[in-house]
Amino acid sequence: MGFMGPERGCVLDQLGVRMTERGTVWRDEAWMTSVPGVFAAGDLQRGQSLIVWAIADGRSCARGVDRYLMGDSDLPAPL
């Protein structure tokens, strides 16, 4: 979605995704946004950051998606 933060006026607004005070996408501890089944990772929810954070976010988010779809997960979650 971009290093400058989430793009406004796009699918996020159409879905009604909750945003934080910093202008990033809000997510819970399982990486799910305020819209059930919609997940966020990387710059979208963290803001500007390094690629290593995006990779760790993506892996942790994948675990959240797996748990949402399968009920549990064996995937590692670095964060």
All heavy atoms as a GROMACS GRO file, in nm:
protein
  599
    1MET      N    1   0.083  -0.120   0.000
    1MET     CA    2   0.000   0.000   0.000
    1MET      C    3   0.087   0.125   0.000
    1MET      O    4   0.038   0.233  -0.017
    1MET     CB    5  -0.093   0.000   0.119
    1MET     CG    6  -0.196  -0.112   0.118
    1MET     SD    7  -0.330  -0.091   0.001
    1MET     CE    8  -0.408   0.054   0.060
    2GLY      N    9   0.215   0.108   0.024
    2GLY     CA   10   0.302   0.225   0.009
    2GLY      C   11   0.376   0.267   0.133
    2GLY      O   12   0.324   0.261   0.242
    3PHE      N   13   0.498   0.311   0.112
    3PHE     CA   14   0.585   0.353   0.221
    3PHE      C   15   0.537   0.483   0.285
    3PHE      O   16   0.575   0.516   0.395
    3PHE     CB   17   0.728   0.368   0.168
    3PHE     CG   18   0.831   0.376   0.277
    3PHE    CD1   19   0.859   0.266   0.355
    3PHE    CD2   20   0.900   0.492   0.301
    3PHE    CE1   21   0.954   0.271   0.455
    3PHE    CE2   22   0.995   0.500   0.401
    3PHE     CZ   23   1.022   0.389   0.478
    4MET      N   24   0.456   0.559   0.214
    4MET     CA   25   0.405   0.685   0.266
    4MET      C   26   0.279   0.667   0.349
    4MET      O   27   0.216   0.763   0.389
    4MET     CB   28   0.377   0.782   0.151
    4MET     CG   29   0.501   0.816   0.069
    4MET     SD   30   0.635   0.888   0.167
    4MET     CE   31   0.563   1.045   0.209
    5GLY      N   32   0.241   0.546   0.376
    5GLY     CA   33   0.122   0.518   0.454
    5GLY      C   34   0.010   0.470   0.366
    5GLY      O   35   0.018   0.476   0.244
    6PRO      N   36  -0.095   0.421   0.426
    6PRO     CA   37  -0.208   0.370   0.350
    6PRO      C   38  -0.271   0.477   0.260
    6PRO      O   39  -0.287   0.591   0.301
    6PRO     CB   40  -0.308   0.325   0.456
    6PRO     CG   41  -0.227   0.309   0.580
    6PRO     CD   42  -0.114   0.406   0.569
    7GLU      N   43  -0.302   0.438   0.140
    7GLU     CA   44  -0.366   0.529   0.045
    7GLU      C   45  -0.513   0.547   0.085
    7GLU      O   46  -0.584   0.451   0.110
    7GLU     CB   47  -0.358   0.467  -0.095
    7GLU     CG   48  -0.386   0.563  -0.205
    7GLU     CD   49  -0.360   0.498  -0.340
    7GLU    OE1   50  -0.249   0.448  -0.361
    7GLU    OE2   51  -0.454   0.498  -0.422
    8ARG      N   52  -0.554   0.670   0.094
    8ARG     CA   53  -0.692   0.701   0.132
    8ARG      C   54  -0.781   0.706   0.009
    8ARG      O   55  -0.734   0.729  -0.101
    8ARG     CB   56  -0.698   0.834   0.207
    8ARG     CG   57  -0.613   0.840   0.333
    8ARG     CD   58  -0.639   0.726   0.430
    8ARG     NE   59  -0.776   0.719   0.471
    8ARG     CZ   60  -0.821   0.737   0.594
    8ARG    NH1   61  -0.737   0.762   0.689
    8ARG    NH2   62  -0.947   0.728   0.621
    9GLY      N   63  -0.910   0.685   0.030
    9GLY     CA   64  -1.005   0.691  -0.080
    9GLY      C   65  -1.003   0.565  -0.166
    9GLY      O   66  -1.042   0.569  -0.281
   10CYS      N   67  -0.955   0.456  -0.111
   10CYS     CA   68  -0.947   0.332  -0.188
   10CYS      C   69  -1.026   0.223  -0.116
   10CYS      O   70  -1.120   0.251  -0.044
   10CYS     CB   71  -0.801   0.292  -0.209
   10CYS     SG   72  -0.716   0.250  -0.055
   11VAL      N   73  -0.984   0.102  -0.132
   11VAL     CA   74  -1.055  -0.013  -0.076
   11VAL      C   75  -1.067  -0.005   0.076
   11VAL      O   76  -1.165  -0.051   0.132
   11VAL     CB   77  -0.989  -0.145  -0.123
   11VAL    CG1   78  -0.854  -0.166  -0.060
   11VAL    CG2   79  -1.080  -0.262  -0.098
   12LEU      N   80  -0.970   0.055   0.143
   12LEU     CA   81  -0.978   0.067   0.290
   12LEU      C   82  -1.102   0.147   0.330
   12LEU      O   83  -1.174   0.109   0.423
   12LEU     CB   84  -0.852   0.133   0.345
   12LEU     CG   85  -0.722   0.056   0.327
   12LEU    CD1   86  -0.604   0.139   0.375
   12LEU    CD2   87  -0.727  -0.077   0.398
   13ASP      N   88  -1.125   0.257   0.262
   13ASP     CA   89  -1.243   0.338   0.292
   13ASP      C   90  -1.371   0.266   0.251
   13ASP      O   91  -1.472   0.272   0.321
   13ASP     CB   92  -1.235   0.474   0.221
   13ASP     CG   93  -1.126   0.563   0.280
   13ASP    OD1   94  -1.093   0.547   0.399
   13ASP    OD2   95  -1.073   0.647   0.205
   14GLN      N   96  -1.366   0.198   0.139
   14GLN     CA   97  -1.485   0.125   0.091
   14GLN      C   98  -1.525   0.015   0.188
   14GLN      O   99  -1.643  -0.009   0.209
   14GLN     CB  100  -1.458   0.066  -0.048
   14GLN     CG  101  -1.442   0.170  -0.156
   14GLN     CD  102  -1.391   0.111  -0.286
   14GLN    OE1  103  -1.380  -0.010  -0.301
   14GLN    NE2  104  -1.358   0.197  -0.382
   15LEU      N  105  -1.426  -0.050   0.248
   15LEU     CA  106  -1.454  -0.156   0.345
   15LEU      C  107  -1.489  -0.101   0.483
   15LEU      O  108  -1.543  -0.172   0.565
   15LEU     CB  109  -1.334  -0.249   0.357
   15LEU     CG  110  -1.304  -0.339   0.239
   15LEU    CD1  111  -1.172  -0.412   0.259
   15LEU    CD2  112  -1.418  -0.439   0.217
   16GLY      N  113  -1.452   0.023   0.509
   16GLY     CA  114  -1.476   0.082   0.640
   16GLY      C  115  -1.374   0.038   0.743
   16GLY      O  116  -1.405   0.026   0.861
   17VAL      N  117  -1.250   0.015   0.699
   17VAL     CA  118  -1.143  -0.028   0.789
   17VAL      C  119  -1.110   0.084   0.887
   17VAL      O  120  -1.094   0.199   0.848
   17VAL     CB  121  -1.018  -0.068   0.708
   17VAL    CG1  122  -0.900  -0.095   0.798
   17VAL    CG2  123  -1.048  -0.190   0.621
   18ARG      N  124  -1.102   0.048   1.012
   18ARG     CA  125  -1.068   0.145   1.118
   18ARG      C  126  -0.921   0.186   1.104
   18ARG      O  127  -0.834   0.103   1.080
   18ARG     CB  128  -1.093   0.080   1.254
   18ARG     CG  129  -1.059   0.166   1.371
   18ARG     CD  130  -1.096   0.092   1.498
   18ARG     NE  131  -1.024   0.146   1.610
   18ARG     CZ  132  -1.012   0.084   1.727
   18ARG    NH1  133  -1.065  -0.034   1.745
   18ARG    NH2  134  -0.945   0.140   1.824
   19MET      N  135  -0.895   0.314   1.123
   19MET     CA  136  -0.759   0.368   1.118
   19MET      C  137  -0.716   0.412   1.258
   19MET      O  138  -0.800   0.440   1.344
   19MET     CB  139  -0.754   0.487   1.022
   19MET     CG  140  -0.806   0.458   0.882
   19MET     SD  141  -0.717   0.332   0.794
   19MET     CE  142  -0.577   0.426   0.738
   20THR      N  143  -0.586   0.422   1.279
   20THR     CA  144  -0.533   0.470   1.407
   20THR      C  145  -0.518   0.623   1.401
   20THR      O  146  -0.534   0.684   1.295
   20THR     CB  147  -0.395   0.409   1.436
   20THR    OG1  148  -0.300   0.462   1.342
   20THR    CG2  149  -0.398   0.258   1.429
   21GLU      N  150  -0.484   0.681   1.513
   21GLU     CA  151  -0.459   0.825   1.518
   21GLU      C  152  -0.341   0.865   1.431
   21GLU      O  153  -0.334   0.977   1.382
   21GLU     CB  154  -0.434   0.869   1.662
   21GLU     CG  155  -0.556   0.858   1.751
   21GLU     CD  156  -0.526   0.895   1.895
   21GLU    OE1  157  -0.414   0.943   1.924
   21GLU    OE2  158  -0.614   0.877   1.979
   22ARG      N  159  -0.247   0.772   1.409
   22ARG     CA  160  -0.129   0.798   1.326
   22ARG      C  161  -0.158   0.784   1.177
   22ARG      O  162  -0.072   0.808   1.094
   22ARG     CB  163  -0.016   0.701   1.364
   22ARG     CG  164   0.040   0.727   1.502
   22ARG     CD  165   0.153   0.631   1.540
   22ARG     NE  166   0.239   0.595   1.429
   22ARG     CZ  167   0.275   0.471   1.400
   22ARG    NH1  168   0.232   0.371   1.473
   22ARG    NH2  169   0.355   0.446   1.300
   23GLY      N  170  -0.278   0.739   1.142
   23GLY     CA  171  -0.315   0.724   1.002
   23GLY      C  172  -0.282   0.588   0.944
   23GLY      O  173  -0.289   0.568   0.823
   24THR      N  174  -0.245   0.493   1.030
   24THR     CA  175  -0.221   0.357   0.984
   24THR      C  176  -0.345   0.273   1.009
   24THR      O  177  -0.437   0.315   1.078
   24THR     CB  178  -0.100   0.295   1.057
   24THR    OG1  179  -0.126   0.299   1.198
   24THR    CG2  180   0.028   0.370   1.026
   25VAL      N  181  -0.347   0.154   0.954
   25VAL     CA  182  -0.461   0.064   0.971
   25VAL      C  183  -0.455   0.001   1.110
   25VAL      O  184  -0.353  -0.055   1.150
   25VAL     CB  185  -0.462  -0.044   0.861
   25VAL    CG1  186  -0.569  -0.149   0.889
   25VAL    CG2  187  -0.484   0.019   0.725
   26TRP      N  188  -0.566   0.009   1.182
   26TRP     CA  189  -0.576  -0.056   1.312
   26TRP      C  190  -0.586  -0.206   1.290
   26TRP      O  191  -0.646  -0.253   1.194
   26TRP     CB  192  -0.701  -0.007   1.386
   26TRP     CG  193  -0.721  -0.077   1.517
   26TRP    CD1  194  -0.674  -0.036   1.638
   26TRP    CD2  195  -0.793  -0.198   1.539
   26TRP    NE1  196  -0.712  -0.126   1.734
   26TRP    CE2  197  -0.784  -0.226   1.675
   26TRP    CE3  198  -0.862  -0.287   1.457
   26TRP    CZ2  199  -0.843  -0.339   1.732
   26TRP    CZ3  200  -0.919  -0.399   1.512
   26TRP    CH2  201  -0.910  -0.425   1.649
   27ARG      N  202  -0.522  -0.284   1.380
   27ARG     CA  203  -0.534  -0.429   1.377
   27ARG      C  204  -0.531  -0.483   1.519
   27ARG      O  205  -0.482  -0.418   1.611
   27ARG     CB  206  -0.422  -0.492   1.296
   27ARG     CG  207  -0.286  -0.469   1.359
   27ARG     CD  208  -0.189  -0.578   1.318
   27ARG     NE  209  -0.057  -0.556   1.375
   27ARG     CZ  210  -0.018  -0.608   1.491
   27ARG    NH1  211  -0.101  -0.678   1.567
   27ARG    NH2  212   0.105  -0.587   1.535
   28ASP      N  213  -0.587  -0.604   1.536
   28ASP     CA  214  -0.584  -0.665   1.669
   28ASP      C  215  -0.460  -0.752   1.683
   28ASP      O  216  -0.374  -0.754   1.595
   28ASP     CB  217  -0.714  -0.742   1.696
   28ASP     CG  218  -0.734  -0.864   1.605
   28ASP    OD1  219  -0.638  -0.907   1.537
   28ASP    OD2  220  -0.846  -0.916   1.603
   29GLU      N  221  -0.450  -0.826   1.793
   29GLU     CA  222  -0.332  -0.908   1.820
   29GLU      C  223  -0.316  -1.025   1.721
   29GLU      O  224  -0.209  -1.082   1.709
   29GLU     CB  225  -0.333  -0.961   1.964
   29GLU     CG  226  -0.447  -1.057   1.993
   29GLU     CD  227  -0.582  -0.990   2.018
   29GLU    OE1  228  -0.588  -0.868   2.035
   29GLU    OE2  229  -0.683  -1.063   2.017
   30ALA      N  230  -0.423  -1.059   1.648
   30ALA     CA  231  -0.417  -1.164   1.546
   30ALA      C  232  -0.395  -1.105   1.407
   30ALA      O  233  -0.408  -1.174   1.308
   30ALA     CB  234  -0.544  -1.248   1.548
   31TRP      N  235  -0.366  -0.974   1.399
   31TRP     CA  236  -0.337  -0.904   1.275
   31TRP      C  237  -0.461  -0.877   1.191
   31TRP      O  238  -0.451  -0.838   1.076
   31TRP     CB  239  -0.227  -0.976   1.194
   31TRP     CG  240  -0.100  -0.986   1.272
   31TRP    CD1  241  -0.072  -1.076   1.370
   31TRP    CD2  242   0.014  -0.901   1.263
   31TRP    NE1  243   0.053  -1.052   1.422
   31TRP    CE2  244   0.108  -0.946   1.358
   31TRP    CE3  245   0.044  -0.792   1.183
   31TRP    CZ2  246   0.230  -0.886   1.376
   31TRP    CZ3  247   0.168  -0.733   1.201
   31TRP    CH2  248   0.259  -0.779   1.296
   32MET      N  249  -0.580  -0.898   1.246
   32MET     CA  250  -0.703  -0.871   1.174
   32MET      C  251  -0.746  -0.727   1.195
   32MET      O  252  -0.737  -0.674   1.307
   32MET     CB  253  -0.816  -0.964   1.218
   32MET     CG  254  -0.936  -0.957   1.125
   32MET     SD  255  -1.078  -1.063   1.167
   32MET     CE  256  -1.005  -1.211   1.227
   33THR      N  257  -0.791  -0.663   1.088
   33THR     CA  258  -0.841  -0.526   1.097
   33THR      C  259  -0.978  -0.528   1.162
   33THR      O  260  -1.027  -0.632   1.206
   33THR     CB  261  -0.851  -0.463   0.956
   33THR    OG1  262  -0.956  -0.528   0.883
   33THR    CG2  263  -0.720  -0.471   0.881
   34SER      N  264  -1.044  -0.415   1.164
   34SER     CA  265  -1.178  -0.404   1.221
   34SER      C  266  -1.282  -0.473   1.132
   34SER      O  267  -1.397  -0.489   1.172
   34SER     CB  268  -1.215  -0.257   1.240
   34SER     OG  269  -1.208  -0.188   1.116
   35VAL      N  270  -1.242  -0.515   1.012
   35VAL     CA  271  -1.330  -0.588   0.921
   35VAL      C  272  -1.295  -0.736   0.928
   35VAL      O  273  -1.183  -0.774   0.893
   35VAL     CB  274  -1.316  -0.536   0.776
   35VAL    CG1  275  -1.405  -0.613   0.682
   35VAL    CG2  276  -1.346  -0.387   0.770
   36PRO      N  277  -1.387  -0.820   0.975
   36PRO     CA  278  -1.357  -0.963   0.987
   36PRO      C  279  -1.307  -1.023   0.855
   36PRO      O  280  -1.364  -0.999   0.749
   36PRO     CB  281  -1.491  -1.025   1.027
   36PRO     CG  282  -1.563  -0.913   1.096
   36PRO     CD  283  -1.522  -0.789   1.021
   37GLY      N  284  -1.195  -1.096   0.865
   37GLY     CA  285  -1.137  -1.160   0.748
   37GLY      C  286  -1.043  -1.074   0.667
   37GLY      O  287  -0.987  -1.118   0.568
   38VAL      N  288  -1.022  -0.949   0.710
   38VAL     CA  289  -0.930  -0.858   0.641
   38VAL      C  290  -0.812  -0.832   0.736
   38VAL      O  291  -0.832  -0.785   0.848
   38VAL     CB  292  -0.998  -0.724   0.602
   38VAL    CG1  293  -0.898  -0.629   0.538
   38VAL    CG2  294  -1.116  -0.750   0.509
   39PHE      N  295  -0.692  -0.866   0.690
   39PHE     CA  296  -0.573  -0.858   0.772
   39PHE      C  297  -0.478  -0.752   0.720
   39PHE      O  298  -0.484  -0.714   0.603
   39PHE     CB  299  -0.503  -0.995   0.775
   39PHE     CG  300  -0.584  -1.100   0.844
   39PHE    CD1  301  -0.689  -1.164   0.778
   39PHE    CD2  302  -0.558  -1.136   0.974
   39PHE    CE1  303  -0.765  -1.261   0.841
   39PHE    CE2  304  -0.633  -1.233   1.039
   39PHE     CZ  305  -0.738  -1.296   0.972
   40ALA      N  306  -0.389  -0.704   0.808
   40ALA     CA  307  -0.293  -0.599   0.770
   40ALA      C  308  -0.156  -0.630   0.828
   40ALA      O  309  -0.145  -0.679   0.941
   40ALA     CB  310  -0.340  -0.463   0.819
   41ALA      N  311  -0.051  -0.598   0.750
   41ALA     CA  312   0.086  -0.616   0.796
   41ALA      C  313   0.174  -0.511   0.729
   41ALA      O  314   0.132  -0.442   0.637
   41ALA     CB  315   0.136  -0.757   0.762
   42GLY      N  316   0.298  -0.501   0.776
   42GLY     CA  317   0.394  -0.410   0.714
   42GLY      C  318   0.361  -0.264   0.735
   42GLY      O  319   0.302  -0.225   0.836
   43ASP      N  320   0.402  -0.180   0.639
   43ASP     CA  321   0.384  -0.036   0.649
   43ASP      C  322   0.238   0.003   0.669
   43ASP      O  323   0.208   0.105   0.731
   43ASP     CB  324   0.436   0.035   0.524
   43ASP     CG  325   0.587   0.029   0.510
   43ASP    OD1  326   0.654  -0.021   0.603
   43ASP    OD2  327   0.637   0.072   0.406
   44LEU      N  328   0.148  -0.077   0.618
   44LEU     CA  329   0.006  -0.049   0.626
   44LEU      C  330  -0.039  -0.030   0.770
   44LEU      O  331  -0.115   0.060   0.802
   44LEU     CB  332  -0.072  -0.164   0.561
   44LEU     CG  333  -0.220  -0.148   0.542
   44LEU    CD1  334  -0.249  -0.038   0.440
   44LEU    CD2  335  -0.282  -0.278   0.495
   45GLN      N  336   0.012  -0.114   0.860
   45GLN     CA  337  -0.029  -0.105   1.000
   45GLN      C  338   0.081  -0.052   1.090
   45GLN      O  339   0.055  -0.010   1.200
   45GLN     CB  340  -0.080  -0.241   1.050
   45GLN     CG  341   0.017  -0.356   1.033
   45GLN     CD  342   0.120  -0.367   1.142
   45GLN    OE1  343   0.089  -0.354   1.260
   45GLN    NE2  344   0.244  -0.392   1.104
   46ARG      N  345   0.205  -0.055   1.045
   46ARG     CA  346   0.316  -0.010   1.127
   46ARG      C  347   0.358   0.133   1.097
   46ARG      O  348   0.412   0.203   1.180
   46ARG     CB  349   0.436  -0.104   1.105
   46ARG     CG  350   0.559  -0.069   1.185
   46ARG     CD  351   0.673  -0.165   1.156
   46ARG     NE  352   0.643  -0.300   1.201
   46ARG     CZ  353   0.654  -0.341   1.327
   46ARG    NH1  354   0.693  -0.258   1.421
   46ARG    NH2  355   0.626  -0.466   1.360
   47GLY      N  356   0.337   0.175   0.975
   47GLY     CA  357   0.390   0.301   0.929
   47GLY      C  358   0.524   0.277   0.864
   47GLY      O  359   0.565   0.163   0.844
   48GLN      N  360   0.594   0.382   0.831
   48GLN     CA  361   0.723   0.369   0.764
   48GLN      C  362   0.820   0.288   0.849
   48GLN      O  363   0.838   0.317   0.966
   48GLN     CB  364   0.783   0.506   0.736
   48GLN     CG  365   0.702   0.588   0.639
   48GLN     CD  366   0.763   0.724   0.617
   48GLN    OE1  367   0.862   0.760   0.676
   48GLN    NE2  368   0.700   0.802   0.532
   49SER      N  369   0.878   0.188   0.787
   49SER     CA  370   0.968   0.102   0.861
   49SER      C  371   1.062   0.029   0.765
   49SER      O  372   1.056   0.047   0.645
   49SER     CB  373   0.887   0.001   0.944
   49SER     OG  374   0.971  -0.066   1.034
   50LEU      N  375   1.144  -0.057   0.821
   50LEU     CA  376   1.242  -0.133   0.745
   50LEU      C  377   1.180  -0.261   0.690
   50LEU      O  378   1.084  -0.316   0.747
   50LEU     CB  379   1.361  -0.168   0.833
   50LEU     CG  380   1.435  -0.049   0.894
   50LEU    CD1  381   1.539  -0.098   0.994
   50LEU    CD2  382   1.499   0.034   0.785
   51ILE      N  383   1.239  -0.314   0.584
   51ILE     CA  384   1.190  -0.436   0.521
   51ILE      C  385   1.191  -0.554   0.618
   51ILE      O  386   1.104  -0.641   0.612
   51ILE     CB  387   1.266  -0.468   0.391
   51ILE    CG1  388   1.203  -0.584   0.315
   51ILE    CG2  389   1.412  -0.496   0.420
   51ILE    CD1  390   1.065  -0.556   0.263
   52VAL      N  391   1.288  -0.558   0.709
   52VAL     CA  392   1.292  -0.670   0.803
   52VAL      C  393   1.168  -0.673   0.892
   52VAL      O  394   1.120  -0.780   0.928
   52VAL     CB  395   1.421  -0.669   0.889
   52VAL    CG1  396   1.543  -0.695   0.803
   52VAL    CG2  397   1.436  -0.540   0.966
   53TRP      N  398   1.115  -0.556   0.926
   53TRP     CA  399   0.990  -0.551   1.003
   53TRP      C  400   0.874  -0.599   0.918
   53TRP      O  401   0.786  -0.671   0.965
   53TRP     CB  402   0.962  -0.409   1.053
   53TRP     CG  403   1.040  -0.374   1.175
   53TRP    CD1  404   1.140  -0.281   1.184
   53TRP    CD2  405   1.027  -0.430   1.305
   53TRP    NE1  406   1.190  -0.277   1.311
   53TRP    CE2  407   1.121  -0.368   1.389
   53TRP    CE3  408   0.945  -0.528   1.359
   53TRP    CZ2  409   1.136  -0.400   1.523
   53TRP    CZ3  410   0.959  -0.560   1.493
   53TRP    CH2  411   1.054  -0.497   1.574
   54ALA      N  412   0.872  -0.563   0.790
   54ALA     CA  413   0.765  -0.605   0.701
   54ALA      C  414   0.764  -0.758   0.686
   54ALA      O  415   0.657  -0.819   0.685
   54ALA     CB  416   0.778  -0.539   0.564
   55ILE      N  417   0.882  -0.818   0.678
   55ILE     CA  418   0.891  -0.964   0.667
   55ILE      C  419   0.838  -1.029   0.794
   55ILE      O  420   0.757  -1.123   0.790
   55ILE     CB  421   1.036  -1.007   0.639
   55ILE    CG1  422   1.078  -0.961   0.499
   55ILE    CG2  423   1.052  -1.158   0.654
   55ILE    CD1  424   1.227  -0.972   0.472
   56ALA      N  425   0.881  -0.981   0.909
   56ALA     CA  426   0.834  -1.036   1.037
   56ALA      C  427   0.684  -1.015   1.052
   56ALA      O  428   0.612  -1.105   1.097
   56ALA     CB  429   0.910  -0.972   1.153
   57ASP      N  430   0.636  -0.896   1.015
   57ASP     CA  431   0.492  -0.868   1.019
   57ASP      C  432   0.416  -0.967   0.932
   57ASP      O  433   0.313  -1.022   0.971
   57ASP     CB  434   0.461  -0.726   0.971
   57ASP     CG  435   0.499  -0.618   1.069
   57ASP    OD1  436   0.536  -0.650   1.184
   57ASP    OD2  437   0.491  -0.500   1.029
   58GLY      N  438   0.466  -0.988   0.809
   58GLY     CA  439   0.400  -1.078   0.715
   58GLY      C  440   0.390  -1.220   0.768
   58GLY      O  441   0.287  -1.285   0.755
   59ARG      N  442   0.496  -1.267   0.831
   59ARG     CA  443   0.494  -1.402   0.889
   59ARG      C  444   0.395  -1.412   1.005
   59ARG      O  445   0.321  -1.509   1.017
   59ARG     CB  446   0.633  -1.442   0.934
   59ARG     CG  447   0.726  -1.469   0.819
   59ARG     CD  448   0.863  -1.510   0.865
   59ARG     NE  449   0.944  -1.547   0.750
   59ARG     CZ  450   1.068  -1.587   0.760
   59ARG    NH1  451   1.127  -1.596   0.876
   59ARG    NH2  452   1.135  -1.618   0.651
   60SER      N  453   0.395  -1.312   1.089
   60SER     CA  454   0.302  -1.312   1.201
   60SER      C  455   0.158  -1.298   1.153
   60SER      O  456   0.066  -1.362   1.206
   60SER     CB  457   0.337  -1.200   1.299
   60SER     OG  458   0.464  -1.223   1.356
   61CYS      N  459   0.138  -1.215   1.053
   61CYS     CA  460   0.006  -1.198   0.995
   61CYS      C  461  -0.043  -1.329   0.932
   61CYS      O  462  -0.160  -1.366   0.946
   61CYS     CB  463   0.009  -1.086   0.892
   61CYS     SG  464  -0.152  -1.048   0.820
   62ALA      N  465   0.049  -1.401   0.865
   62ALA     CA  466   0.013  -1.530   0.804
   62ALA      C  467  -0.039  -1.627   0.909
   62ALA      O  468  -0.134  -1.701   0.886
   62ALA     CB  469   0.132  -1.588   0.730
   63ARG      N  470   0.022  -1.623   1.027
   63ARG     CA  471  -0.025  -1.709   1.136
   63ARG      C  472  -0.167  -1.670   1.177
   63ARG      O  473  -0.252  -1.754   1.201
   63ARG     CB  474   0.069  -1.700   1.256
   63ARG     CG  475   0.025  -1.785   1.373
   63ARG     CD  476   0.121  -1.767   1.491
   63ARG     NE  477   0.072  -1.833   1.609
   63ARG     CZ  478   0.103  -1.957   1.644
   63ARG    NH1  479   0.183  -2.029   1.569
   63ARG    NH2  480   0.054  -2.010   1.754
   64GLY      N  481  -0.194  -1.538   1.183
   64GLY     CA  482  -0.328  -1.491   1.217
   64GLY      C  483  -0.431  -1.535   1.114
   64GLY      O  484  -0.542  -1.577   1.148
   65VAL      N  485  -0.395  -1.528   0.986
   65VAL     CA  486  -0.484  -1.572   0.879
   65VAL      C  487  -0.509  -1.722   0.890
   65VAL      O  488  -0.623  -1.768   0.880
   65VAL     CB  489  -0.427  -1.536   0.740
   65VAL    CG1  490  -0.509  -1.599   0.629
   65VAL    CG2  491  -0.419  -1.385   0.723
   66ASP      N  492  -0.402  -1.798   0.911
   66ASP     CA  493  -0.414  -1.944   0.925
   66ASP      C  494  -0.506  -1.980   1.040
   66ASP      O  495  -0.593  -2.067   1.027
   66ASP     CB  496  -0.275  -2.005   0.944
   66ASP     CG  497  -0.272  -2.156   0.928
   66ASP    OD1  498  -0.351  -2.210   0.847
   66ASP    OD2  499  -0.190  -2.221   0.995
   67ARG      N  500  -0.489  -1.913   1.154
   67ARG     CA  501  -0.575  -1.940   1.270
   67ARG      C  502  -0.720  -1.903   1.241
   67ARG      O  503  -0.812  -1.974   1.283
   67ARG     CB  504  -0.525  -1.864   1.392
   67ARG     CG  505  -0.393  -1.919   1.443
   67ARG     CD  506  -0.346  -1.846   1.564
   67ARG     NE  507  -0.427  -1.889   1.676
   67ARG     CZ  508  -0.421  -1.835   1.796
   67ARG    NH1  509  -0.340  -1.735   1.818
   67ARG    NH2  510  -0.497  -1.879   1.893
   68TYR      N  511  -0.740  -1.794   1.168
   68TYR     CA  512  -0.876  -1.751   1.132
   68TYR      C  513  -0.943  -1.855   1.041
   68TYR      O  514  -1.059  -1.890   1.062
   68TYR     CB  515  -0.869  -1.615   1.061
   68TYR     CG  516  -1.002  -1.563   1.013
   68TYR    CD1  517  -1.093  -1.507   1.102
   68TYR    CD2  518  -1.036  -1.568   0.879
   68TYR    CE1  519  -1.215  -1.458   1.058
   68TYR    CE2  520  -1.157  -1.519   0.833
   68TYR     CZ  521  -1.246  -1.464   0.924
   68TYR     OH  522  -1.367  -1.415   0.878
   69LEU      N  523  -0.869  -1.905   0.944
   69LEU     CA  524  -0.926  -2.000   0.848
   69LEU      C  525  -0.934  -2.143   0.901
   69LEU      O  526  -1.030  -2.215   0.872
   69LEU     CB  527  -0.843  -2.000   0.719
   69LEU     CG  528  -0.844  -1.869   0.640
   69LEU    CD1  529  -0.746  -1.878   0.524
   69LEU    CD2  530  -0.985  -1.837   0.591
   70MET      N  531  -0.833  -2.184   0.978
   70MET     CA  532  -0.823  -2.324   1.021
   70MET      C  533  -0.857  -2.348   1.168
   70MET      O  534  -0.871  -2.461   1.210
   70MET     CB  535  -0.682  -2.376   0.994
   70MET     CG  536  -0.638  -2.361   0.849
   70MET     SD  537  -0.746  -2.445   0.731
   70MET     CE  538  -0.714  -2.615   0.770
   71GLY      N  539  -0.867  -2.241   1.247
   71GLY     CA  540  -0.897  -2.256   1.389
   71GLY      C  541  -0.773  -2.265   1.476
   71GLY      O  542  -0.780  -2.244   1.597
   72ASP      N  543  -0.658  -2.296   1.418
   72ASP     CA  544  -0.531  -2.304   1.489
   72ASP      C  545  -0.420  -2.293   1.386
   72ASP      O  546  -0.445  -2.299   1.266
   72ASP     CB  547  -0.520  -2.437   1.564
   72ASP     CG  548  -0.413  -2.434   1.672
   72ASP    OD1  549  -0.361  -2.325   1.702
   72ASP    OD2  550  -0.381  -2.541   1.726
   73SER      N  551  -0.297  -2.278   1.432
   73SER     CA  552  -0.186  -2.265   1.340
   73SER      C  553  -0.057  -2.318   1.401
   73SER      O  554  -0.032  -2.299   1.519
   73SER     CB  555  -0.165  -2.118   1.300
   73SER     OG  556  -0.057  -2.107   1.209
   74ASP      N  557   0.023  -2.382   1.317
   74ASP     CA  558   0.157  -2.424   1.356
   74ASP      C  559   0.264  -2.333   1.296
   74ASP      O  560   0.383  -2.358   1.311
   74ASP     CB  561   0.182  -2.569   1.307
   74ASP     CG  562   0.097  -2.670   1.379
   74ASP    OD1  563   0.062  -2.648   1.497
   74ASP    OD2  564   0.061  -2.773   1.316
   75LEU      N  565   0.220  -2.229   1.226
   75LEU     CA  566   0.315  -2.136   1.164
   75LEU      C  567   0.386  -2.054   1.270
   75LEU      O  568   0.327  -2.017   1.371
   75LEU     CB  569   0.242  -2.041   1.067
   75LEU     CG  570   0.177  -2.105   0.945
   75LEU    CD1  571   0.099  -2.001   0.867
   75LEU    CD2  572   0.283  -2.170   0.857
   76PRO      N  573   0.515  -2.023   1.248
   76PRO     CA  574   0.587  -1.940   1.344
   76PRO      C  575   0.538  -1.795   1.337
   76PRO      O  576   0.494  -1.748   1.232
   76PRO     CB  577   0.733  -1.949   1.297
   76PRO     CG  578   0.723  -1.981   1.152
   76PRO     CD  579   0.598  -2.064   1.135
   77ALA      N  580   0.544  -1.729   1.449
   77ALA     CA  581   0.505  -1.588   1.456
   77ALA      C  582   0.618  -1.512   1.526
   77ALA      O  583   0.625  -1.513   1.648
   77ALA     CB  584   0.374  -1.570   1.531
   78PRO      N  585   0.707  -1.449   1.448
   78PRO     CA  586   0.820  -1.381   1.510
   78PRO      C  587   0.782  -1.264   1.599
   78PRO      O  588   0.859  -1.223   1.684
   78PRO     CB  589   0.906  -1.334   1.393
   78PRO     CG  590   0.830  -1.361   1.270
   78PRO     CD  591   0.710  -1.443   1.304
   79LEU      N  592   0.665  -1.206   1.579
   79LEU     CA  593   0.623  -1.092   1.661
   79LEU      C  594   0.500  -1.126   1.742
   79LEU      O  595   0.416  -1.199   1.704
   79LEU     CB  596   0.593  -0.971   1.573
   79LEU     CG  597   0.708  -0.923   1.486
   79LEU    CD1  598   0.663  -0.813   1.395
   79LEU    CD2  599   0.821  -0.874   1.574
   0.00000   0.00000   0.00000
